[in-house]
């Protein structure tokens, strides 16, 4: 059975799964759309009250069962009654990666173009046209998406401690160093302090019902909840009676809290890069998703070293994206490998990686062709496959997966005292049984515009 060799390896791999484009791309623009500092406090509260019990118990499901997302529920209950939740989480991960590799490819492409000096002399209109022109070129987009898939597959080719863990110990420190250097550079620009005030000074008049629901959804998204990642990584933790090679026992509560705090720190550092730049040049903090690929490149062109700044930022985005694609694709590899054990043709890791990589090439190609209109008719309810997969996973499947995990962990998971923290375990059980389901049902009703 694959396993991590150290507590640090578990933490960095889990943080890497969460610290992706959600923290560096989505977090800043959602904060910008919801008023800044007050929303960050709300996000932190949601992450600790709702996210922490879910993260902790996803780890526990994997650790107690010794199985990945395919077999964990069956191992703990002795029946197939909860197998639907395994299939739901793998469907969610598959749909997310079907467009996530495309966005990762965008990051690679922009890093290369920045290094070539392509953006020099472009104004906002030219940058916007450049982005939408690239979106209309299927060959380039597919090529960069396939590159991201192959890089991810090359890491997963090796066992967990030699692939995911080893790379996480390299990439995560690099990611933090790049964030700190870029944030330090941005906050000393003229107008940078205005961006910091927006980020850290709370204005609670900006908090609305929509902002609360956005905070809940963002916490689920950035913490990789309901995707099967944390269950799979939990199954790679050493057993309770064992210790990792660094001599430390795994405490899932401590690991979960550390992971959440790391994700928050990365998200704040990303905000410290984005908002000082935005305010220094008089732009709107609520630019939305275009903030990354249209607005910020324009800002970088007016800075002291535009090429170096642009390359560094998109290299940062690329590293963050790869740390997430590795974890999401590992869920699929582990699922295929474990599911094959129920057949007469069990697969090894290498065979499972090849199968999943081929699936990813197909699904990402279909998403690109649907986006560019190269193949007519590739739509779902009037949306191209990219938008449909994005909206379906964010609005329905991730909350539904989180609901399933909450109900299972709150009502059916064997009791565990979190290494002596019985009071916290009881609080978490109450939260999972009642508060999380109520919050998710409220999100669904709001999404469907019932109120």
C-alpha positions, 0 to 999 in steps of 0.5 A: 500500500502506498504511503507518505513517509513523513508528517511534513509530506502529508501536510505539504501534499494536502496543502498543495492540493488546496493551494491551487488556482482557487487560492491564487486566481479565484480567492482575490477576485471573489474577495474583490467582488465582496468588499475585501477585509470583512469577507476574509474574516467571514471566509476564515470563520466558515473555514474553521467552523464548517471546513475544519470538521469536513477536512478532519473527517475526510482524512479520518475516513481514509486513515481508518479504512486504509482505502482510497475514495473507491473502497473507504465507505465500504470498508467502514460500513461493510456494505455498498450503501455509500458507494454512490458517494465514491462515484459522486466524488470521482465524477466531480474530480473528473469534471474539474480536471476536464477544464482545470488542465485547460486553465493550467495550460493558460498559465503555462502559455502566459508564462512563455509569452511573458518570457518572450516579451509578447505583452510589451507595448500592449494596452488593455484592449490589446491584452483583452483581444490577445486573451480571447484570440488565444481562447479561439485557437484550439490547437494551442490550447490543447497542446498546453493542456496536454503538456500539463497532463503529461507533467502531472502524469510523470509525477504520478508514475512514481509511488506516493513517497517518491512522486507526490511527497518528494515534489511537494517538498520542493514545489511548496517552499518555492511557491511560498518564496515566490509569493513572499517576494512578489507580495513584498515587491507589490506593497511598496508601490505607490498606492500599494497601502490602499490595496492593503487597507482594502484587504485587511480593513473590515467593512461589515456593511459589505456583508450580505447574504450573498457574501455569506454563501460565497464564503461557504462555497469558497472555503469548500473550493479552496480546501478541496472538500468533497473531491476525494483528495483528502480521503485518498491522502488520509489512506496514505497516512501511517496507521495509528500504531505506526509512526512516519519516518520522521518519528511523529504520529499523525494527528489528523486534527492538527494536520487539518488545522495546519493545512487550513492556515497554510491555505489562508496564508497563501490566499492572503499573500495572493491578495497582497500581490493583486490588490496593491497592483490594482489600486496603484493603477486605479483599477477595480478590485471586482474585475472578476476572472479576467483580473488574472489574464487581462488586468494584471498583465497590463499592470505589470507592463508599467512596473520596474521590470515588467518581463521579470514580474510577468514571468514570475507571476505566471510561473507562480500560477503554474506551480500552484496549478500543478500542485492541484492537478497532481492531487486531483489526478491521483484521486482518479489513479487510485480509484481506477487501481483500487476498483480494478482489484474487484475484477479479474484484471487488477491494474498497477500504478503505471497502467492506471496512470496511462488510463487516466492520462488518456481520459484527461486528454480526451475530456480536456480536448472536448472542453477546448473544442466546445469553447472555441466552437470548433465542433458544433453541438458540444453544449450542455443546457446551452453552455459549452462543456468548459462552462458547464463543467465549471458551473456543475461542479462548483454549484452542485457537485462539490456542495453535494459531495460535502453534504454526503461526507458530512452526513456519513462522518456525523452519523456513520463514521466510527467515533474517534477522539482526535488523539484525546480531543474528545470535546472537539470531536463532539463539537465537530460531530454536531457541526457535521450532523446539523450545521453543515447540511443546513448551510449547504441546503441554504446554498442550494436554495439560494442558487435556485433563487428560491429566496 
